[in-house]
Each structure stands twice: as C-alpha cells, then as structure tokens.
Amino acid sequence: MRSVIQRVNSASVTVDGEVIGKIGKGLLVLLGVCDADTEADMKWLADKISGLRIFTDENDKMNLSLEDVSGGILVVSQFTLYGDCKKGRRPNFTGAGKPDYAEKMYEDFVAYLKTKIEVVETGSFGADMQVLLENDGPVTLIIDSKE
C-alpha cells in the first residue's frame, strides 16, 4: 500500500457537489493499493499513520500524534499513486490494484483505522472527487508498506 499523508488544519471531499467527508485538524491520507498488498501491509500502514508523531508540541517540535491532538483522518482512494511515468508522457497504471481487490483493501484499511482513531472520514471509492484541504506546515509524507 502506498500513501501520501498531509497534516491539515481542515480537509473535505466532495462528490457530485455534496461534501461526503470532512475533518478539522488531522491527516488527509491519499491511499493507493496494489494487488500484492496483504492484510499485514494494511495493518502496518494504518498503525504507522495513526501513530505518527507529526503534530507540534508546546516547544514547536513534531512530537504529538493524532490521539494527542484529538485529530481526525480523511482517507481518499487514489489509484494514481501507482502511476508509472518512466516511459512516454502518459502514466501507466498497471501497477494499481484491480478495482474489486483495491476497494476491499481500502474498506479494510478504513475499518481498521476506526478501531484506533475516533474521527475517520472517507471519500467514495472510484468516484470523481474534489478534495479541498488547508495544509498545515506544510507537512507531507509518503509512506509505502513495501519500502
């Protein structure tokens, strides 16, 4: 599983003009799945993200986790994280998981996060989504369960 994590003051996702997921302070997680991903990859990534100490403490050091700041997570599926741009000008997405498998892994990831974090919001798997965020820092990390 591959993710881009952004520390945000707020984030929302809209589908067909309707806001379907929204958080205040927390993390926006763009999540990509490949066919080689396993339940162990899913749990490792969810544990890593939920425990990241990337929020600032009273000394302005990145030392606090989501739990420490009562933050939320907005998870948005993003198959384009597996886009290969090495050849030509059009990305190749054959590395992305097949839709049925990727959707199950996405749903499992969200369900597992909900056992760890109080506020977990989502986009809509496979939908055309508009994501709005106010990046805090900015702090942006890329985490891949295979690397």
Secondary structure, 3 states (H helix, E strand, C coil): CEEEEEEEEEEEEEECCEEEEEECCEEEEEEECCCCCCHHHHHHHHHHHHHCCCEECCCCCEEECHHHHCCEEEEEECHHHHCECCCCCCCECCCCCCHHHHHHHHHHHHHHHHCCCCCEEECCCCCCCEEEEEEEEEEEEEEECCC
